[in-house]
C-alpha cells in the first residue's frame, strides 16, 4: 500500500496556481490566528488591539515588498539559494534552523488541533488516538503532493468561508458597541507587543520563498500572498471587534478559544449545540489541517534535499519515508506537549521569541548581503503540466472524500445507543449548598445515565445561594472550566427550587421549558434583556453591566389565592446583578423601566394615573452623561435620558396594579382618561410627557437609593465620557452615589 501511495498518488507535477497560493496562505493565517490572536491582543493592548492588527498588516506588506525583491534574484529554489548566498556550511545551518522551526510549528499545530477537537467536539476519547488519526490524515495528504492538497483547499474555500461570514454576521446583533471604548489607552510598549503577535501570525508569509519552485506563474506568488494578507486581516479585524463587543476586553483576555465560545453565544437557546458547533468546527479543522500539512511538507522538502546532497535518491515507496519519519517525530513532540506543560511553555517561548525573528530576519539579511544573483528558472513544459493535472482529478476527489469522512467522525449527535445511556435535562437547579463542587460531581454521575446538558434551557439558582459572593464565584469558575452547561442558558432565581419543582405536575410541559417560554413570550421585552450564564461569566471579570435576573415565584402563593390550577410560576421581581455581584431585589415595574431605558422593550405599557394607562411604541432612549451647576454652586453629575417615539392611551385595557411611582400623580388629577378617541391638543400631549417624566424619574430615583442605575450608564462611560471613565475606573462603587438621572420625554401621542 505504501508503494501505491508513494508511487501512484504522489504528484510529479507539483505546480500550483496563484489563486491556490492565495487560498493556501489564507488557511495558514486563519487557522492559528483566529484561535489565539484575539486573546493575546486583549491581554496586551486591550481595545487598542484593533490598531495592532492594522500595524501588523502594514508591516507584513512592507515585508512582502522585500520578499518580492528577493524572489526576483533567485535562480533556483530557496534552500539551494541559501547555500549559494551564505556558503555550504552556513547554508546547512540555516536549513537546520528552518527544519527545527517547521517541526516545532507542526507539533504545536497538531497539539492545538487535537486539544480543540477534544475540548469542543469529542468526549471520553484518548488524546493519543485523536492525534494519531490527525497525523494519519496528514500522511495521506502528503501522498497527494502539494498540487493535490492545493486543489482540495481551492474547492473547499468558499464552503468554509461563507459559514464563517454567516457566523460573524449572526454575532453582530449581540455586539455591544460600548465595549469598544475607550481607545488610545494602551501605551507604546503594549501596542508594540500586540503588533508583534500579529506579525507572528503573518510570519508564515515567508514560506512564499519555499513555494517559488511549486508555483506555475512565479510573478503571481507575492501578489497572491498580498491578497491573503488583506483577506485574513479583514477577518481578524472583524472577529476582534465582534469578540470585544460580545465579551468585553477583560473577559476576552482570559478566554482560551474565544472564537469557538462565540459559536454557542449566537445559537438559539437550548439548541443542538454540538451538532451546530461540529459544522462550524470544519473551519478550524481544515485550516489547522492545512497548516499542519504545510509545516510537515516544507520540513520534508528540506530532508529530501539533504538526502540528495548526500548522494541518495528516493523513488517509489521510499519517497514517502521522510514524511512518515517526520510525522512520527511530530507525534512524539506533540505527546510531550500534552504531558509536560513546562516543555510546552518553553517551546512556545522559543517559537515566539526566537523562531519568528529567525524566519522573518533571514530574508532581510539576504537582501542586505550584496548583489542579486542572475535571473532564470527552470520550467516544465505545458503539456506535462496538463497531463499531470488531468491525472490528479480522480486523486483529488478521493482526498476530498477522505477529508469530509474524517470530519464526520466529530459530528456527534443523539444516536440510539447514546440515548439509552444519557439524560438530557432542560433545567439545572442550584440550591443553597455548602459545597457546590461536591454536589455537582455527585449529580453528574448519579444513577446509571450520563448527564448531557446540551439541551439545557434554564439555570435556576436559589436566591440565598446567589447572594453568597464567594460561593457564586467558585460555582461560575467551575462551570466555565467544565464547559458542560451552554453559555446561552438563561439564569433565573427563586426562594426554593424544590417548591417550584412541585408545580411541574400541574404544567403541560417540563418546568425548564415553561420557564424559557415565560421569558421568551414576555410581551414587548427583547430576549437580550435576560441574563444568560455566559453574561455572568463575563461579568466576573468585566465588572461593567447591571443585569436583572428574573425572580420566579408561585403566582397563587404570592397573591394569597387558594390552591388551584392557576398556581403557576411567574416572574414577580428581579434580582439585580451589579458588576458581578448580587445587589438586591427590585419590583417588576422598576425592571421594565430599566429595560425600556436600555432599548430592550419593543413596546412599553405603564400607568400614569389611577385610571390612565398608556402604551409607547418604537421608542428610542438616548443616554448622555453631562455636568451642570446645581444648588449652592455644586457641580452635579447628570445622566440625561431623552425618550422619543410614538404613544397612545389605553383606557382600561391593562389590568390594574398598585405602583408607588404613581403616588404624586394623584395630586395632579386631570380629566384626560376618556380622551382616547378625541383629538389631543398640544397641552394634553405635554401633560402626558410630563406625567411620564415624573414616572420614570421616580423609578430611577427609587433605584438610586439602592445604588442601582436603571440606565446602565456605567457601561458606556468609555465611549461617552472619558473623564468619568477614568474617574470611576478604580472606584466603581461611588458611581451610583454621585449621579442623578433625569428623563426628557418627547413622545408623539396619537388619538383614534
N, C-alpha and C positions, 0 to 999 in steps of 0.2 A: 504493500500500500504506500509505503514511504517513497518507493521508487516512482509510483504513479503520480504521487503528489509532486515530487521533486522534478520529474521529467516532463510529464504531460501538462500539468497545470501551471507551472512557473512561466511567467511572461518572458518571452525572449525579446519582445519589442521594448518594453519598459519606457514608453513615451506617453506623456500626458499633455493635455492642452492647458492654455492659460486659465480657462474657466474652471478646470478641475483643480488647478493650483489655488485659485481663489477659494473654492469650497473646502479643500483640504485644510488650508491655513485657518479658515473660519472655524472649522471644527476644533482645531488645536487651540485657538484663542478662547472659544466659548466654553469648552469643557471644564477646565480648571478655573477660568476667570469668573464665570457666573456662580460657581460654588464658593470660592474662597475670597474673592476680591471685595464684595460688599462688607463683610465682617471686618476685614483688615482696614479698609478705608474708614469705616465708622469708628473703629477703635483708635485710629491715629488722627485723622483730620476732621472727624465728625461731619457736620453738614457741609463743610467745605470740601468734602471728598469729591464732589462733582467737578470741582476745579482741578483736582488731582487727575481725574480721568482725562480732562481736556489737555492738561500739561503732558500726560503720558502719551496721548495720541500725537500731539505735535512733535514730541521728542522722537517718537517712532518714525514719523515721516522724515524728519531730518536724518535719522539713521538709515532709512531706505535710500535716501539720496546718495549716501556713502556707499551702500551696497551696490547700487546701480553703477557707480564709477568703478568699483572693484570688479564687477562681473564683465564689464567691457574689456578688461585687460586679461581675463582668464582664458588661456589657450586650452586647458584641459580641465578635468574635474577638480573639485575643491581640495580633496585630500592630497592629490599629486601636486596641485598648485602650492600647497603649504610647504612641501618638500623643496620645490623649485625656489621659492622665495626665501625660506629660512634655513635651508640646508637639510641633509638627511637626518641627522641626529635630532636637531630641534624640531623638524617636521614630525618625527615619530613621537616626540614628547607631546606635541600639540595633538596628535592623533589620540594619544593616551588620555589627554585631558578631555577631549570630546567624547571618547568612548566611556569614560567614567561618568561624565555628565549625563549621557544618554541612558546608561544603565540605571543610575540613581533616579532619574526622572521617570523612567519606565516603571521602576519599582514603586516609587511614590504614587504614580498614577494608578497602578494596579491595587495598591493599598487603599487609595481613595475610592476607586471603583468598587472594590469588594465591600468596604465599610458602608458605602452609600446603599448598595443593594441590601445588605443585612439590616441596616437601620430603617430603611424606608419601605422595603417590599417583602422580603422573605423573613420567616421566623423559624427558630429552632433548627437551623441548618448550619453546618460547620463552616467556619470561615475558610478553612483549608479546601473544602470541596468547592465553594463558590470561586475561590481564587484559581483552583485547578481548571474549572470549566472556562473561566475567562481566558486563561493563558492557552488552553487548547484551541479556543476560537481564534485567538491571536495567531497561533501557529498556522491554522488553516488560512488565515488572511495573508500571512507571509507567503504561503504557497501560491497564492493568486498573483503575486507580484504587485508592484506599485500601480500599474495600469488597471489591474482588476479591482483593486481597492478604490482607486480614484473614480472608476465608473460606478461602483456601488454608492460611494458618497455623493456623487453627482445626481444619481437617480433619487436618492432619499432626501436630498437637501430641503426642498420645499415641503415635503411631507413632515419634516421635523420643525422647520422654521415657522410655518403657518400656525401649528398648535401653540408654539411659544408666543407668537404675537397675540393670538387669541387669549392666552392666559394673562399676558400683560394688560391687554385691553380690559379684560374682565376685572382685573385687580384695581384698575383706575378708579372705579366708583367707590372703592373703600378707602382711597387715599385721603389723608388729612393734610392739606397744603400748609397748615400752620406748623407742622412738624419740620418743614424745610427751612425754617428761620429760627434764629438769626444766622446770617452767613458772614464771612470775613471775620471770624472769631479765632480760628486756628492760627498759630504763629508760623513763621517761615520754616522752622525745623519740622513741624508736623506736616505741613504741605509737601515738603521735600520727601519725607518718609512715605507719604501716601502716593506721591508721583512715582517713587521707586517701585512700590508694589505693582502699580500699573505697568511700569516698564518690565517688571519680571514676567508678567503675563504675556507681554508682547516680545519677550526675548526670543521666543520660538521663531520670530520672523527671520532670524539669521539662518534658518535652515534653507532659505532660498538659494544659498550658496551650494548646499548639497544637492538641491533639486535641479541645478543647472544641467546636469548630464541627462536628466529624465524629461525635460520639457521640450516639446517638439518645436515651439517657437520661442527661442531664448529671450527675445525682446519683450515678450509679454510677462515674463516671470515677475519682475519687480512691480509692474503695473497691477498684476493680479494680487500681489501682496498688499499694495496700497488700498485696493478695493476691500480686501479682507479686514484691514485695519479700520477703515471707515465704517464698514458694516458692523463689525463686532464692537467698535467704540460706541456706535449709536445704541446697540443693545445694552452695553454696560451702563451708559448714562441713564437710559430709560429705566432699567432694572433698579439702579441705585436710588433714583428719585422715588420710584414706587415703593421700594422696601423701606426707605426712610419715612415716607408718608404713611405706610401701614403700621410699622412697629415703633417708630421713634428711634433716634440715634443711640440712646443708651441701651435699649433692648437689642437693637441690631448688633451692637458691638459685642454682645455676649452669646449670639447665636452661632451654631456650628454650620448649618447649611440653610441660611435664611430663604434662599430661592425655593428650596424644597418645602419649607414650612409655609411659604406663601400659597402653595397649592391648596392645602387644607383650609387656609383662611378664606379663599374665594369660592369654596364649594358651598353647595346648599346644605344647610344644617341637617345632620343625620343621614347624609347620602352615603353611597358606596365608595368610601374614601380610597380604599386600597386599589380598587379596580381603576378608578379615575387617575389616581397617582401613578399606577403602573403605565397607563397610556402616556402620561406626561413624562415619566421617567425615561421614555425612549429617547428623549433629547439628550440626557446625560449619558445614557447607555451608549449611544453611537458616538458622541463627541469624545468621551473618555476612551472608548474603544479605538477611535481614530488616532488619538494622541499616543496611546499605548503602542499601536502598530507603528506609528512614525518613529518613536524612540527606539524600538527594537530593530526596525528596518535600517536606520542610519548607523546604529552600533554594529549590526551585521554587515553592513556595507564596508565599514572600516575593517572588520575582521577578515572579510574576503580579500581586501587589498593587502593586508599583512600576509595572508597565506600566499597570495600571488607574488609578493616581493620575496618570499622565502622559497619560491620555485614550485609551489604547489598549484594544483589546478582541480577545481571541483566541478563535477558534472553529474547529471542524473540525480540519484537519491542523495549523493554526497553534498549536493548544492544546498540542501536544507539543513545539513548538520550544524553549521554555525548558529542558525536561528534557533534550532532545538536546544543547543547548549546554552545560548543566551537566555532563552525563556526559563530554563531550569535555574540559571543564576538569578533571574528576576524573581522567581518563585522563592528561592532561599532568602534573598534580601527582604522581600515583602513579608515573609513569615517572621523575620527578625523585627521588622517594624511593628508587627502585630503583637509580638510577645515582649518587646522591650521598648517602653515609651521613651526612655532616656536615649536609646540608639536612634529612634525616630526623630527626636528633637535635635540631636547632633547632626544628622544627615540633612534635616530641613534647614538648619542654620548654614550648613555648607552650601546647599543649593542657593539660598537667598544671598549670602554674603560673599561667596567665592564663585559658585557656578555661574550665576548671572553676569557678574563682571567679566568672567572669562569668555563666555560665548559672545558677549557684546564687544568686549575690548579687543579680541584677536583681529577681527576685520579692520578695526580702527588702526591698529598698529601696522597692519599690512599696507594700508593706504599711505602710511607715513614713512615707509621704508625705502622708497625710491621710485624708479620709473615703472611705467606699465609694461608688462610683457606684450609681445606681439599678439595681434588678434588671430583668430582662427579656431575652428572647432569642427569635429568630425560629425557627420550626419548620415543616418541611414537612408536608403532610397525610399521614395514614397510608396513604391509597390510593396516593399517589405512591411512598411507601416500598415498599409491597407490590409494585407493578408493576415497580419498578426491580430489586428483589431477584430477582423471577422472571426478568427478562431476563438476570440475571447468572449463572444456574445453568449454562448452557452455557459461558459465558466462563470461569467458574471451573474447570470440568473441563479446558478447554484449557490454562489456566495450570498446573494440577497436572501434566498430562501433560508439558508442556514442561519443567517443573522436574525431574521424575523422569528424563526422557530426557537432560537436560543432566548430571544427576548420574551417569547411567550412563556418560558419557564417561570418568569417572575409575575405572571398575571394571576395572582391568587384570588380566588373568589369563594363562593359558597357552594362547593360541590357536595354531593350526597354524603360522602364519608365525613367531611368536616362538620356537617350539620348534626350528625349523630353525637359528636364529641364536644360541641361548642354551645355556649349560651350567649344570646345577643340582647343584653339589657338596653332599654331605652331611657332609663332613669338611674342615676347614681346618687344614692343617699349618703351624705357625710354628716354623721352625728357628732355630738359633743363627746369625743373620746380623749382619754389622756395620752394615748399613743396611737396616732393615726397610722403610722407606718405598719405596726403590727396588725392593726385591724385591716388595712388594705391588703397586706400579704395573705392573711387568713381568708379574706374574701376572694382573692384571686384564685386560690387553689382549693376552695371549699367544694365539697361534693365531688362528683365524677366528671364534671364538664369543665372545660376551659372557658374562661370568660373572655369574650371578644367585644370590645367597646366601640367598634367601628360604626354601629348604628345608633349610638347614644344621642339622645335629644337634649336632655337637661341634666345639669348637676345641681342637686338640691342640698343646700348647706344649712344646718341648724344655726340660728342667729347667735346663740350663746357661744358656739364654736367660732363663728365668723368674727366675733369681737375680740378673740384672743390673737393678738398680733403675731406673737412668736410661733404659735401652733399653725396659724394660717400660712405664714411664710414657709414653714417646713413642708406643709401639705402641697403648696404650689410648686415648691422646688422639686419635690419628689415626683409629682405628676408630670412636670415638664421634662424631667430626666427619663421617666419611664416611657413617655410618648405613647401610652396606651389610649388615653382619652383624647378625642378630637378637640382641636383648638376652637372650633366653631360651635361647640356645645353651649347652650345658654346656661347662665348661672342664675339661680333663684334662691331665696332664703325663706325659712319658716321657723316657728317656735318648736315644732316637733315633727320630725319625719314620720314617726310611727302613727301619729294621729291622722296625717294626710293619707298614709297608706291604707287606713281603714275605710276610706271613701272610695277606693278603687273598684270595689264590688258594685257600687251604685253608678259607675260611669260606663258608657258604651265602649270606651277604648281604654288602653293602658294609661296609667297615670302620667307617664312620661310623654306620651303622645298628646294627652289632654293639656298638659302644661305648655307644651310647644304651641298648640293651637291657641291657647289662651293669649300667648304673646303675639303670634303672627296674625291673629284675627282681630286684634285690638284696633278699633276704628280710628283711622287717621294718624296712627303712630308708625313711623318708619322702623323696620326691624333693627336698623343700625343703632337705635337708641338703647337697646337692651344689651347689657354686658355679656360677653362670652368668656369662656375660660382663657382664651388667648389674650383678651384685653387685660385680664387680671395678671397674667404672666408679664405682659409688657409694663404694666404699672408698677410692678415690683422694682423696676429699675428706672423707668422714665419719670415717675412722680409728677405728672402733668395734668391728668384728667380728673374730673369729678363725675363719677358714674353713679347710676341709680339702679340698684339690684332689686327686682320685684320681690316684695314680701307677700307670701301666699298664706291665706288662712281659709277656714271653712265659713262660707257665707252665712249659713244658718246660725252657727255659734256666735259669729260676730254681731249679728243683729238680734240675738236672743230668741230666734224662732224655734218652734218645736221641731223635733226631728222629722223630716220627710224627704222626699226625693229631690227637693230643691237645695239641699245642703251639699253644695259642691265647692271645691277650692276656688277662691277668687283672689285677685290682687287687691289687697286692702291698704297697702302702704309701700314705701320704698326705703331700702337701706342705702344710705349714701356711702359710696366708696371713694373717699377723697385722697387722691395721690397715694394710693397703695394701702390704705387702711380704712377700717370702718369708722364712720363719723355720726352714726345715729339714724333714727327713722324720721322720715318726713311723710306728710299725707299725700294722697294721690293728686290733689289739686296743685300742690307745690311742684311735684314731679312733672305734671303735664305742662305747667308754666315753664319749667326748665326745658322740656322737650320742644315746646313752641319757640322759645328764645333761641335754641340751638338749631332751629330749622329742621327738626326731626318730625314735625307734625304737618301732615298734608292739610288737615283742617283742624280747627280749634273751637270747641264749644264751651262757653263759660256763662256764669250767672253774674250779671252786673247789678241786679236789684232783686228784691224778694220775688217779683213776678216777671223779671226781664231776663230772657235768655238770648244770647247772640251766637252767631257762628261766623268764623273768619276762614276764608279760603285763599289759597295761593298766596299765603303770607310770606314775607321775607323780613328777617330781623338782621340788622347790621349793628355790630358791636364795635364801639370805638372807645379807647382809653384816653382820657384827657384830664386836665387840671384846671381848676378855677379858684378864685379867691372867695372864701366863704365868710361866715360871720366872724367878726373880730379880726379880720385880715389874715386868717389862717388859710393855707392852701389845702384844698380838698381834692382828693383823687376820685374822679368820677368815671364810672363805666357807663357810657351813654348807649342806649339801645333804641334804634329807630325802627319802628314797625310799620310796614306798608302792606297793602293787599286789598282784597275785596271782602266786605262783610254784609251780613243780613240778620234781621231779627227773627228769632224762632219763638213765637208766643206759645208757651205751654207745650212745646214739643219735646222737651227734655225733662226727665224725672227730677223732682226737686231734691236737693241735698244741702245740708247746712254748710256754710262756708264762712269762716271767721273773717275773711278778707272783705266780706260784703257789709260788715257792721257799720262802717262810715257811710255807705251808700244809702242806708235807711233814713239818715238825717237830711238828705237832699232829694227826697222823693219827688218824682216828676211824672206827669201823666203821658208817658210815651209807650206804654206797654201794648196799647191797642193800635199802634201806627204801622203794623206790619204791612198793611195793604194801602197805605197812604203815601203820597209823595213826601219825601223827607226834605225838610228845609236845612239850610246851612247851619243854623243854630242847633238844631237837633243832632246833626251829624257831629258837630263839635262837642256836644254834650256826651254823646256816646264814646267818642275818642277820649274825653276826659275821664269818664267812668272806667274805661278800660285801662287808662294810665294808672288810675288810683288802684285798681285791682292788681295789676302787675307789680306796681311799686310796693304795695302792701305785702304781696307774696315774697318779693325779693328781700325786703327789709326783715320780714319774719325769718327768712332763711339765713340772712347775715347774722342775726342774733345767735344762731347756732354755728356761725363761722362756715356757712355753706354759700357758695356763689352759684346761683342758678344759671348764670350766663356762661360759666366755664371759661371765663376770660383769661385766666392764668395760662391756659394752654396756648393762647395766641400772642402772648407778650413778645416773644421773639420776633414775630412778624409785624406787630402793630406798634410796639413801644419798646425800643431797645433800652431806654433809660430805666423803665420799670423792670425790664427783664434782668438786667444786671443788679438792680437794687434788691430784688427778691430772690435771686438765684440761690443764695445761701440761707435765706430766711423766709421760706415759703409760708410758714405758719402765720406770719404777720400780714400776709396779703389781704385776707378777708376782713381783718380788723381795721385796715386802713382805707378801704374803698367804700364808696357809696354807689348805688345803682339807680339810674334814672331812665325811665322809659318815655319816649316820644311816639305817640300813636298817630299815624296818618292813614287811617283806613277809609276807603271809599265805600260808604254804606249804600246799599240798594234797597229799593222797595218793590213790592209786587202789586 
